[in-house]
Structures are given as structure tokens and as C-alpha cells.
């Protein structure tokens, strides 16, 4: 975690936020996609970003090339999450999004990947030298944490730029402990 936090490129995160905000100002939308475990992270991040003031939509990584890319329009932004950045299914989705006129923000652990090369901005979610951890050092453990951390950093920047007040947040998240305004926020 510490390695990922220190390795995160704050300028790239700022540029990604600018691309997203420019798209939204022009009527565009934000979509988040991934394949496998990063697909689960994509759903979480789309929900998190939406609840904090920037509407975002989950785009299923493989369904996108089987009709779901119909939700994409020119001027939209797609955040594509892939540790290797070379997954064929993810690249098919990225190329489909580009063919639909979308900008791509790539989140990857591989700065030399196909995803990095195809992206308008790259958010490096690096886990080296730790690798994934565990006996096989293959199951996506550390890479999922790195991707989540980098995306949470982006969500904080977007939330700050959206100037979400506690009252507005509660409108998006009305139930549970988070949905209750504290006395000092009234």
C-alpha cells in the first residue's frame, strides 16, 4: 500500500480529473470498466464516484463488445482497469470505446502495456517489487489494492472539484450511518 501511494502520479490523477470534468461540462458521461477482478473494482468505483458528486456508470468489460457499448457516445470518458494492461478482452473494449469517440483513462500496473499505449492518460497502479503476494504470487491481491487506491485518489479529487456539501451527499446516500447528518454539519 505504501509503495503504491508513493508511486502514484498526482499530475496524472489531476489530468484524468480534468478530462472527466471537461467531458461532463460538455454533456459527456463517465464509464468505468474492467475484466475479472478489476471488473468488480470498476463497479465499486463507479458507485463511489457517483455518490460523491460525479455521475459514473459501470460498463461490463466483455458485454461492451456485445452490445453494451451502445451506452457510449462521442465525448464520453472510459476508465479501463487492467493490471497487465494486455488483456485481449479489455483491449477490445478500449478499441470499441475509442471507435465510439471516447477518451480513455487507463489504470494499469504496466506502464509499457497496450492499455497504457492506447490511453489518453495513464494512472499507474504499481505493486512492484512486492508482486501479488501469496504462495503463487499470481492471484490478484496487491494489484487490486493498488487499483483501488489509485481510483480512490481520483475520487477524492473529483469530489473536491464537485464541491459536494454534506447535504448533497446525504441526498445520494440517504440511509445508513453515512446518510445521517451530524449535528456539526447542519
Residue pairs with C-beta under 8 A, 6 or more apart in sequence:
1 145
1 149
3 126
3 127
3 128
3 129
3 130
4 125
4 126
4 127
4 145
4 146
4 149
4 150
5 149
7 124
7 126
8 123
8 124
8 149
8 150
8 153
9 123
9 124
10 153
12 121
12 122
12 123
12 124
13 123
13 150
13 153
13 154
13 157
14 157
15 121
16 79
16 105
16 121
16 123
16 154
17 154
17 157
17 158
17 161
19 77
19 103
19 105
19 120
19 121
20 30
20 54
20 77
20 105
20 158
21 158
21 161
23 29
23 30
23 75
23 76
23 77
23 103
24 30
24 54
24 55
26 75
27 75
28 73
28 75
28 76
28 77
29 55
29 56
29 57
29 73
29 76
29 77
30 46
30 49
30 54
30 55
30 56
30 57
30 76
30 77
30 78
30 79
31 46
31 56
31 57
31 58
31 59
31 71
31 72
31 76
31 77
31 78
31 79
31 97
31 102
32 42
32 43
32 45
32 46
32 49
32 56
32 57
32 58
32 59
32 78
32 79
32 81
33 39
33 42
33 58
33 59
33 60
33 61
33 64
33 78
33 79
33 80
33 81
33 90
33 93
34 40
34 41
34 42
34 61
34 80
34 81
34 82
34 90
35 61
35 62
35 82
35 87
35 89
35 90
35 93
36 61
36 87
36 140
37 140
37 144
38 61
38 81
38 82
38 83
38 107
38 140
38 144
38 147
39 60
39 61
39 81
41 81
41 144
41 147
41 148
41 151
42 58
42 59
42 61
42 79
42 81
43 58
44 148
45 56
45 79
45 81
45 148
45 151
45 152
45 155
46 56
46 57
46 58
47 56
47 58
48 151
48 152
48 155
49 56
49 154
49 155
49 158
50 56
50 172
51 169
51 172
51 173
52 155
52 158
52 159
52 162
52 164
52 169
52 172
53 158
53 159
53 162
53 163
53 164
53 168
53 169
53 172
54 155
54 158
54 159
54 162
57 71
59 68
59 69
59 71
59 72
59 78
59 93
59 97
60 68
61 89
61 90
61 93
62 89
62 93
64 72
64 92
64 93
64 96
64 97
65 89
65 92
65 93
65 96
69 93
69 96
69 97
69 100
72 78
72 96
72 97
72 100
72 101
72 102
73 100
73 101
74 100
74 101
74 102
75 101
75 102
76 97
76 100
76 101
76 102
76 103
77 102
77 103
77 104
77 105
78 93
78 94
78 97
78 102
78 103
78 104
78 105
79 104
79 105
79 107
79 151
80 90
80 93
80 94
80 97
80 104
80 105
80 106
80 107
80 115
80 119
81 107
81 108
81 125
81 147
81 151
82 90
82 106
82 107
82 108
82 113
82 115
83 108
83 109
83 110
83 125
83 140
83 143
83 147
84 108
84 109
84 110
84 113
85 106
85 108
85 109
85 110
85 113
85 114
85 115
85 116
86 110
86 113
86 114
86 115
90 115
91 114
91 115
91 118
94 104
94 106
94 115
94 118
94 119
95 118
97 104
98 104
98 118
103 120
104 118
104 119
104 120
105 119
105 120
105 121
105 122
105 123
106 113
106 115
106 116
106 118
106 119
106 121
106 122
106 123
107 122
107 123
107 125
107 147
107 150
107 151
108 115
108 116
108 122
108 123
108 124
108 125
109 124
109 125
109 126
109 127
109 128
109 143
109 146
109 147
110 116
111 122
111 124
111 126
115 122
116 122
123 150
123 151
123 154
124 150
125 143
125 146
125 147
125 149
125 150
126 146
127 142
127 143
127 145
127 146
130 142
131 137
131 142
132 138
132 139
132 140
132 141
132 142
132 143
133 141
133 142
134 141
166 181
166 182
166 185
167 181
167 185
169 178
170 179
170 180
170 181
173 179
